[in-house]
Each structure stands twice: as structure tokens, then as C-alpha cells.
């Protein structure tokens, strides 16, 4: 799966979701971000990037 396809599908899922309280959703393609504003005024950034070389047992840094 390509990164752009994944990001587009994630955008669609968030955009079509009911009950999550999303007031606004924007894509910043240049910085590979999805920016979510909730109904209570919080703003979240979701960074979409492909993790290279981590197909077998990938780990996330804390």
C-alpha cells in the first residue's frame, strides 16, 4: 500500500466518522499531516509517514 493511498483512506475514515466529535479536518500534503479540530476546540495533528525497514517486528520510540 502506498503512503498517499493510506493517508487518503485515513482522511476518508475520519471524515465519514460519526460520533467522534470532529468539527473540521484538513490535509497538509506538504508536511504529510492530517489536522483534526474537535467540537470542543482541541486540535490534533496526525503525521503520516512510511516506516522504512521495519516490516518484521517494527517498534515505536516512546
TAGI-V212657 format. One line per field, one symbol per residue. psi: psi as a letter, one per 20 degrees, with the letter a starting at -180 (. if undefined). A space follows every 10 residues. Layout:
psi=???
This chain:
psi=pqghgggghg gggghipqji kphqpqpnhh jlqpppprhj iqpqpopoqp opjkhnlqqp q.
